[in-house]
């Protein structure tokens, strides 16, 4: 019988926390610094991989994801050293997916060949917008032309390439987004991540919003129209949503992110990285020190960058299954619920009666009608546990 985590698989997330500039909408753990001691960072990342491998040695790694920050700023030699350490400590699946997030500046695109030689076989390019005015408003350092050039270079080198766009931006009409999305689809993508602009706490956009300086944001109704248009155009183009913000040609889904959404196990390596590991004492949530300087000092001084390892109780595991799995079109197998709460099953029945979820055999999904109400649905379901 499969352990529950095996339904999702096992992957490695590696966080590179450095950026050339901090984007005003970004609440990720990213930092702008003058200098990085590359040899020191390379050794610290390898050390953390060896530490986690000692905890869960009998695993086969199916995906590796270099996120950030801007991991395309790291030397390709660092990515190569990390991948060598992973191969030295775990078995590797025959179709290992290795993704690198990249910003489309010309200097980074020039390193794509070296990253491919290091073992990267999938790149996610952060285009974010396809016009210069909005790129400037979003605080991006590249132009639309540079973004397209980086995407073209990536496609000529890597077997799998994705790109990101942000919609429901300031002063963006529905007609403008339709034209931009059609332009993006004409670039013949096989995977796109399309995110609605959200104003997150701790960001420059949030500070501007709080003082009335962030103008031109869409109404809730207009943002919903943007979302529905996105679903329609992408489906017509053969890239249906397999997760609420991710679209792919069938078979080109991001397998690493599917580990998260299917509640598999993953090791979090690097400053601020989170992980989920099934250990003899239960399923644990791990968290690393977020500040880069403190993280590397901890790794070198005490042998671990972790600052928290918490065993998840059964209710917490069920909450995660709902929060992650219902984002996907495939939904979740309700036999995986740990608590078997009667209140949860009653709430599922109520929501099914109003057409926002569907329970077929043992699979629970959110319907097309329900996706616009996903946050409310999740609130209703998790509160019933």
DRENKOLDREN-245425 format. One record per residue (C-alpha): x, y, z; residue in three letters. Coordinates in steps of 0.5 Angstrom, whole numbers, plus 500, padded with zeros to 3 digits. Layout:
N
XYZALA...
This chain:
385
500500500UNK503507498UNK504512504UNK500518503UNK506522500UNK507518495UNK501520491UNK504526490UNK512524490UNK518527492UNK522533490UNK527538492UNK526546492UNK532550492UNK531558494UNK536563491UNK534569495UNK538574491UNK535579486UNK538585482UNK532589484UNK526588489UNK519588485UNK514593488UNK508587488UNK513581490UNK512579497UNK517573496UNK523572500UNK528576496UNK534581497UNK538586493UNK546585495UNK552588493UNK556582493UNK555574494UNK560569496UNK559564491UNK563559493UNK561559500UNK553559498UNK555553494UNK557549500UNK552551504UNK546549499UNK550542498UNK551542506UNK543542507UNK542537501UNK546532505UNK543534512UNK536533509UNK538526505UNK540523512UNK533524514UNK530521508UNK535517505UNK530512501UNK527516496UNK527517489UNK527525487UNK522526481UNK523534481UNK528539482UNK526547482UNK531553483UNK526559485UNK527565488UNK529571488UNK532570481UNK536564481UNK538565474UNK543570477UNK547564480UNK553561477UNK551555473UNK556552477UNK552553483UNK546549480UNK551544477UNK554543484UNK547542487UNK544537482UNK551533483UNK549533491UNK542531490UNK544525485UNK550523490UNK545522496UNK538520493UNK536515487UNK533520481UNK527518477UNK529517469UNK525523467UNK527528472UNK524535471UNK529540473UNK526547473UNK530554473UNK526561474UNK529566470UNK529574469UNK529576461UNK535580461UNK540579456UNK546578461UNK542572464UNK539569457UNK547569455UNK548564461UNK542559458UNK547554455UNK551554461UNK545552465UNK543547460UNK550544461UNK549544468UNK543540468UNK537544467UNK532542463UNK526546464UNK526554465UNK520559467UNK521566464UNK518572468UNK516576462UNK510579467UNK507583461UNK508584454UNK509592454UNK514597456UNK509601460UNK506596464UNK513593465UNK516599468UNK510600472UNK511593475UNK518595477UNK521590472UNK528591469UNK527588462UNK523591456UNK518587452UNK523586447UNK528583451UNK523579454UNK521576448UNK528575446UNK530571452UNK524567451UNK526565444UNK533563446UNK530559452UNK526555447UNK532554442UNK536551448UNK531547453UNK526542452UNK521545456UNK519553457UNK514556461UNK513564462UNK509568467UNK504574466UNK500578471UNK493581469UNK488585472UNK494590472UNK493598473UNK489601468UNK488595464UNK482594460UNK479587459UNK480589451UNK487590453UNK488584456UNK485580451UNK490583446UNK496581450UNK493574452UNK492573444UNK499576443UNK502571448UNK498565445UNK501567439UNK508565441UNK506558441UNK507556449UNK506549452UNK505552459UNK504559462UNK503561469UNK497567469UNK497571476UNK492576477UNK495582481UNK494582488UNK496587493UNK500583498UNK502585505UNK509588506UNK510590499UNK511597496UNK505596492UNK501595499UNK504601502UNK502605496UNK495602496UNK494604503UNK496611502UNK491612496UNK497612491UNK496606487UNK491608482UNK487604476UNK486597480UNK480593477UNK474593480UNK472586483UNK467585477UNK472587472UNK478582475UNK473576475UNK472578467UNK479578466UNK479571470UNK474568465UNK477571459UNK483568461UNK480561462UNK476561455UNK482564451UNK487559454UNK482553453UNK480555446UNK488555444UNK489548447UNK492550454UNK486549459UNK488551466UNK490545470UNK491549476UNK487556478UNK493560475UNK497555471UNK495553464UNK498547459UNK498543453UNK496536456UNK502533458UNK506539459UNK504541466UNK509543471UNK511536475UNK514540481UNK508544483UNK504538482UNK508535488UNK505541492UNK498541490UNK498533491UNK501534498UNK507530496UNK513531500UNK519536498UNK525538501UNK526546502UNK533548501UNK535555502UNK533561506UNK526562507UNK525555504UNK519551507UNK518543506UNK514538508UNK517531510UNK514524512UNK518522518UNK517516523UNK514521528UNK509524522UNK508529517UNK512535519UNK513542516UNK520545516UNK522552515UNK528555514UNK531562517UNK529567512UNK535572512UNK540570508UNK546572512UNK543569518UNK541563514UNK548561512UNK551563519UNK546557522UNK548552516UNK556553517UNK555554525UNK550549527UNK549545521UNK542546519UNK539552517UNK532550519UNK529554525UNK522550525UNK520543524UNK513542526UNK509535526UNK502536523UNK496534526UNK491530522UNK486536522UNK492540519UNK494535514UNK486535512UNK486543511UNK493543507UNK490537502UNK483542501UNK487548500UNK492545495UNK488540492UNK482544490UNK486549486UNK487543481UNK482541476UNK483534478UNK481535485UNK483530491UNK481523493UNK477524499UNK479517502UNK486521504UNK482525509UNK485524516UNK480526520UNK473523517UNK469529519UNK462529519UNK461536519UNK466536512UNK462531509UNK455535510UNK459541508UNK461538501UNK454536500UNK451543501UNK456546496UNK455540491UNK447542492UNK449549489UNK453547484UNK460550486UNK463543488UNK462536485UNK463529488UNK464524483UNK465517486UNK471519491UNK474525487UNK472532490UNK473538485UNK471545484UNK466546478UNK468552473UNK462556477UNK466555483UNK473557481UNK471564482UNK469563489UNK475558491UNK477562497UNK470562500UNK469555498UNK476553502UNK474557508UNK467554508UNK470547508UNK476548512UNK472551518UNK468545518UNK473540520UNK
